[in-house]
Amino acid sequence: MNMKNSLPTELEAMEAAADAHDTAHYVLKLYITGTTPSSMKAIVNIRKICEEHLLGRYDLEIVDISQQPMLAEGEQIIAAPTLIKKLPLPLRRFIGDLSQTERILLGLDLRKVDNKDSSS
């Protein structure tokens, strides 16, 4: 038996990885400070992103660091709002009200980089 023919091709491996990514479960934590406009906007924005792109395959925890400062210290949060993508790896952090949807989608690996439009 030829071992080379029994191994998945590079294309098959890439397709399998893409399929696994499309079903990956996301674990997200959003750190906010009270009911500031920026915090409220971040909550609305991340919920919209999750519902549109991760429906049924995400856990979103919202942590108010004014109520639970020790949690912020443990995660080394230096600004709020901050979103942390814990899973799937790699871990990523996003600071701000999450209004730059395309940048968030790229950072969450929900969009591919479009090399044709590298000017933005």
C-alpha positions in Angstrom: 0.0 0.0 0.0 1.3 3.4 -0.9 1.5 5.5 2.2 1.5 8.8 0.3 -2.0 8.1 -1.2 -3.5 7.3 2.2 -2.5 10.6 3.8 -4.9 13.5 3.3 -3.8 16.0 0.8 -3.0 19.5 1.8 -6.3 20.8 0.4 -8.2 18.2 2.3 -6.4 19.1 5.5 -7.2 22.8 4.9 -10.8 22.0 4.3 -11.0 19.9 7.5 -9.5 22.8 9.5 -12.0 25.2 8.0 -14.9 22.9 8.8 -13.6 22.6 12.4 -13.3 26.3 12.7 -16.8 26.8 11.4 -18.1 24.7 14.2 -15.7 25.9 16.9 -17.2 27.0 20.2 -16.2 30.5 21.3 -15.6 31.5 24.9 -15.6 35.3 25.3 -15.4 37.6 28.3 -16.3 41.3 28.1 -15.0 43.5 30.9 -16.9 46.7 31.3 -17.1 49.6 33.9 -20.7 50.1 35.1 -23.3 51.5 32.7 -21.1 54.0 30.8 -22.0 54.7 27.2 -18.9 52.9 26.0 -19.7 49.8 28.1 -23.3 49.7 26.9 -22.2 50.1 23.3 -19.7 47.3 23.6 -22.4 45.0 25.0 -24.7 45.8 22.1 -22.0 45.4 19.5 -20.6 42.1 20.8 -24.1 40.6 21.2 -24.9 41.6 17.6 -21.7 40.1 16.3 -22.2 36.8 18.3 -25.8 36.5 17.1 -25.0 37.1 13.5 -21.8 35.1 13.2 -21.7 32.6 16.1 -25.3 31.7 16.7 -25.5 28.8 19.1 -21.8 28.3 19.5 -20.6 30.9 22.0 -20.5 31.7 25.7 -20.3 35.4 26.5 -19.6 36.5 30.1 -19.9 40.1 30.9 -17.9 41.3 33.9 -18.4 44.7 35.5 -15.0 45.5 37.0 -16.5 48.2 39.2 -18.4 45.4 40.9 -15.7 42.7 40.7 -12.3 44.4 40.5 -10.3 41.3 41.5 -11.4 39.6 38.2 -10.0 42.5 36.2 -6.7 42.3 38.2 -6.5 38.5 37.5 -6.9 39.1 33.7 -4.6 42.2 33.8 -7.3 44.4 32.4 -5.9 48.0 32.0 -8.8 49.5 30.1 -12.5 48.9 29.7 -14.3 47.8 27.8 -12.1 44.9 26.9 -13.2 41.8 25.2 -11.1 38.6 25.6 -11.4 35.7 23.2 -10.4 32.7 25.3 -11.4 30.0 22.9 -10.7 29.0 20.2 -7.0 29.7 20.6 -5.1 31.9 20.1 -6.3 34.2 22.9 -7.0 37.7 21.7 -7.9 41.0 23.3 -9.9 43.9 21.9 -10.1 47.2 23.7 -12.9 49.8 23.1 -16.6 49.8 22.3 -16.2 47.1 19.6 -17.8 49.3 17.0 -15.2 48.4 14.3 -17.1 45.3 13.3 -14.8 44.2 10.5 -11.7 44.5 12.7 -13.4 42.5 15.4 -14.5 39.8 12.9 -11.0 39.6 11.6 -9.6 39.3 15.1 -12.1 36.6 16.0 -11.1 34.7 12.8 -14.6 35.1 11.5 -13.4 36.9 8.3 -10.4 36.3 6.1 -8.1 39.1 5.2 -8.9 40.6 1.8 -5.6 41.3 0.1 -7.4 43.4 -2.6 -8.5 45.9 -0.1 -5.5 46.5 2.0 -5.9 50.3 2.1 -8.3 50.4 5.0 
